[in-house]
């Protein structure tokens, strides 16, 4: 064979090799973008983007429409209070219809609620109640179904802490840009354009869900009965932490933005709060996911300690600069607690039944939040009592988390019974 033909043959082999490599990677990329995990993540990203466009502004929009602060608090009470029994309805529907279909029903519910918000005028209390009911349906159906789907898609126990951090990163990436966009749309286009934009993105988030084909989203018969759920001390500590964290989350995500809005008297300040909180969480999500894998109880206690300090300082220091700076610190605290709590629940859920674990998680979280809003409704000084309750909840969460650390040490020190 001549030198010319030899070189030509070598080039042909290299070309075929490069083509095969290109085809292989193109096939792998195609596979990645057509997995259930990809469709789930894309749907959740769009969903959280749609919610973050408007969620933090809903109480403020109600104030702008003309409702009093006490009426807004009653709206939150109805929404959160109805969510608790609806969590158990969601549990039953997931067994019958599957988690994906229940998640679709959740999205339809929040779309209908925001259509009501679009049409709402002052003194339309019946429509306001219907909106609260639809939001309760959404909350119960969404949280139980999407956390159960996440657990079923991610089956590697040793990676659950990191995967939980990734789930928060996916959510918080949308949460980071959502409030800034929502605030801009609200200022430039007004509330109706903002509500319509959110409805459109929610509708688009349904498309990836219909692409999920291979996920087994119905639980087996191994799920425990609710009455047997709290027999172990570990479950009592875990879910006490969930209730206390629910109070802290409600105070930070709803009460604090309303306080900032009334303090600065403009929407831009609320958008800034959300952006600061989200930038903090998106940077730290994956890191805290790894830390939660090692010792979630200590991470929860550390986050609760930081939250308690911030709430105490908020009652002492009354400057606009510190109010915004404190949002950064609370962003770190909320993330530390939320990732660690979910990691702890996912790990236990695989032992005792993931659907029951996620149902109880949301019901108890909303139960804690309902008590918080009930207390706010009973007092004239809404913000003063709210800050005190949040501080007490943070201190109680420190104590319960340290009790969890002690319980795990006692279990580890117990001798393993010998097999006969």
N, C-alpha and C positions, 0 to 999 in steps of 0.2 A: 504494500500500500504506500502511495506517495505521501510526502510530508504534508501536502495540501489537503489530501483526503483525510489524513490522520487528525489534523487541526480541525477540520470541518466536523469530523465525527465527535471530537472532544467537546466542541461547542454545542453540538446537538444534544449530547448527554447532559451538559451543564444546563442547557435551556429546559430540557425535560425535568431535570431535578428542581430547578427554580419554579417551574410551573406546578410541579407536584407539591412543593412547599407552600406556594401561594394558594393552591386549591385546598390544602389541608387547613391552613390558618383561616381561610375564608369559611370553610365548613365549620371549624370550631367556633368562630365568631357568630355564625348563623345559629349554631346550637345554643350558645350562651343567650342570645337575644330571643330565643324561642323556648326557654325553660320556664317552668312555673314560678321559680324564684324571681326571674327577671320581670315577668308579667305582674307578679305580686308587688315587687318593689316599685315598679313604674306606676301602678295603680295607687299605691299608698302615697307616693311622692306627689302625684297630681291631686289626690284627695286632701293631703295636708296643706298643699299650696292653696287650694280653693278655700279651705277652712281658715288658714292663717291670713288670707286676704281680708277677712271680715270679722273673724271670731272675737278678737280683742276689742273690736269697735261696737259689738252688738249692744252691750249695756249703755255705751255712750250714745249710740244712735237712738235708743229708747229715750234717753234723757233729752236729746235734741228734738225728737218728735213732740215732746211735751209731757212725758210721764215723770212723776216725782221719783226721787231716789228710793223711797220705801216701796213704791210699786215695782221698780226694777228688782229690788231684793226679793219681793214676793214672787216675781217671775222666775228668778233663779231657784227659789225654794220649791216651786211647783215642778219645774224642769228636773231638778236633782232628786226631789222626793219621789216622783213617779218613776225615775230611772231604776230605783232599787228593785221593786217588784218586777219590772220589765226585764231585768237581767235574767230572772228565772224563766220568763217566757222565751227569751233568746236561747237559753240553755236547751229548752225543749225543742225549739224550732231547728236548732243546729243538728240535733239527733235525727229529726225527720227530714229536713230539707238539705242539710249540709251547710258548712260554714260559708262557702262562697255565695250561696243564694241569700243567706241572712245578711252578709256584707252588702250585697246589692240592694236589699230592702232598706238597709241603713242609709245608703246614699240617696235613695229615692225619698226617704223621710226628711233628710236635711234639705234637699232641694225644695220640697213642699213647704217646709218651715220658712225658708228664705223667700219663697214666693209670697207667703203671708207677711213677712217683714216688708217686702216691696210694696204691698198694698196697705199696710198698717197706717192708721191715723190715730190721733189722740182720743182717748176714752173708748176705743174699741176693745173692751176687756175680753169679750168672748174670743175674738181672733187672737188676742195675746195669749189666752189660755190654750187655744189649739196649737199655736206655735210652740208653747212650752211642752205640750204633750208630744208633738212631733220631734222636738229636740231630745226628749227623754227616750223615745223609741230609737232615734239615731244613736244616742250615746250607749244605750244598753246593747243594741245589736252590733254596732261598730266595734266597740272595745273587746267584747267577748269573741266575736267571730274573727277579727283580724289577728288578735294575739294567738288564738287557737290555730289559725292557718299558718302563722309564722312558726309556731312550735312544730307543726307537722312537716313543714318544708325543711326545717333545720333539724336533722335527726342526730347530729354528732354532739353528744353531751359535753365533751371536753372543749368544744368551741362555742358553747352557748353564751359565755360572757362576752367574747369578741363579737359574735353575731348580734347580740343585743345592742352592743355599742354601735354596730353598723346600722341596725334598724333605727336607732336614735339619730345617727348621722344622716341617714336618708330623710327622715322626718324633719330634722332641724335644718337641713339644706333648704327645704321648701319653706320652713318656718322663718328662716333668715331673710329671704327675699320677699315673702308674702306680705308682712306688715308694711314694709317700705313701699311696695307697689300699691297696696291697699290704701295707705295714707295718702299717697300721691293722687290716686284715682278719686278718693273722697274729696280732696281739696280742689282738684281741677274739674272733675266731672259731676261730683255730688253723690249722695247716698244711693240713688237708684242705679246709676252706672256701676257702682261698686257691687251692689247686690246682684245685678245681672251678670257681671263678670264672674263672680263666684259661682253662680248657678251653672254657667257655661263650663267652667273647669271641672266642677263636680260631675257634670254629665259626661265629659270626656274621660274622666277617671274610671268610668264603667267599662270602657272598651277593652282594656287589658284583662279585666276579670273574665270576660267572655272568652278570652283566648286560653285560659287555664283549663287544661283537659285531663291531666294525669294525676292530679292531687286527690288523695283519699281524705275527704274532709268531713266524714261522719265518724263519731267515736264508736268504739266497740262496747262490749257489755261490762268491761272492767271498771267503768267509772263508779266511784263510791257514792253512797247516799249522802245527802247533805247532813243528815242527823249524825252521821259517823265521822264527819269531817274534822271536828275540833277535839277529837279524843287525845291527840298528842300535844304536848306542851309546845313543840316546835311550831305547829300550825297556829296556836294562839298568839305566840310572839310575832310570827310572820305577818299575820293579818291585823294585829294591833298596829304594827308599823305601817301597813297599807292605809288604815283609817287616819292615822296621825299625819301621814304624808299627804293624804287627800286634803286635809285642812290647810296645810302649808301651800300646796299647789293652787288651791282655790283662792287663797289670800293673795298669792303673787300674780296669778294670771288674770284675775278679775277685779279684786278690790284695789290692788295697788295701781293699775292703770286708770281706774275711775278717780282715785285720789290725785294722781298726777294730772289728769284732765281738768279736774276742778281747781287744782293748785295753779296750773299755768294757763288754764282757760283756752286751750287750743288743741286741735287734733294732732298736730305735728309732734308734740311732746310725747303722746302715746305711741306713735309710730317709732320714735327714737327709743323708747323703753323696750319695745319688742325686738328691735334690731340689735340693741346691745345684748339683751338676753340670748338671742339666737346666735350671734357671732361667738359668744362665749361657749355655748354648748356645741356648736359645730366643730370648733377647734379641739375640744376636749373629749368628744364622744368616744372615739376609738380607744383612747388612753384609759378612760375610766371603765370601759368594757373589759379591758385586760385586768385592771385592778379588782373589779368586781368578781372575776373568776377566782382570784386568790383568796379574798376574805371579804365577802359582801357586808357582813355585820359591822365590821370596823369602818368600812367606807360609809355606810349609812350613818353611824354615830358621828363620824367626822363631818359629814355634810350637814347633819342636824345641828351640830355645835356651831358651825359657820352661820347657819340660818338663824339660830337664836341670837348670836352676836349682832347680826345685821338688823334684826327686828328691834332689838334693844337700842341700838344706835339710831335707828330711824325715829324712835320716840324721843331721843335726846337732841339730835342734830337736825335742825330744820332749815337747811339751805338747798337750793335747787341743784347745785353741783353735787352735793353728797347724795341727793335722791337718785340722780342718774348713775353715780359711781356705785351706789349700793346695788343697782340692777346687775352690774357685772359680777359682784360677789354672790348674789342670789342665783345667778345663772350657773355658777360653778356648784353651789350647794344643791340646787334642784337636780342637776345632772348627776352628781355623785349619789344622791339618794335614789333617784328614779331608776338608773341603770342597775344599781346594786339590788334594789327591791325586786325588779323584774327578773334579774338573774337568779335570785334566791327562789322566786316563785316558779320559774321555769324548771329549775333543778328539782324542786320538790314535786312539781306538777307531773313530771315524768314518772315519779314513784307512786303518786296517789291518784292520778287521773288528770290530764291537762285541761279538759273542758270544765270540769268541776272547779279546778284551781282558778282558771281565768274568770269563771262566773262569780265565784266568791270574791275574787280580787276586785272586780268592778262594783259589785253590790256593797261591799264593805267600804270601799273608797268613797262611793257616793253617799253612803250612810254617814260617814264622818263629815263629809262636806255639807250634808243636810243639817246636821246639828250646828255646824259653824254658821250657816246662813240663818237658821232659826234664832241663834243668839243675836246676830246682827239685827234681825227684825224686832227684837224685844227692847233694844236700847236706842236712845236718841243719838248718842255719839257713836255713829257707825264705825268710823275709822279708828277712834281711840280704843274701843272694845275689840275691834278686829285685830289690831296690832298686838294687843295683850294676849288674845286667844292664840294667835299664830306663834307667839313666843313660848307660851305654855306648851303648845303642841310640839314644838321643836325640842324643848327640854325633855318632855315625856318620851319622844322618839329616841333621844340619846340613851335614856334609861332602858327602854325596851330592847334596843340594839345591843347594849352591853350585856343584858340578860341573855340574849341570843348567843353571844360569844361564850358566856359561861356555860350555857347548856351544851353547846358543841364540844367544849373541852371535857365536860363530864361524860358525854357519850363516847368521846375518843378514849378516855381513860378506863372505860368499862371493859373487862376481859371478854373476848369473843368466846361464846359457848362451844365446847368441843362436840364434834359429830360422833354419834354412837354407831 
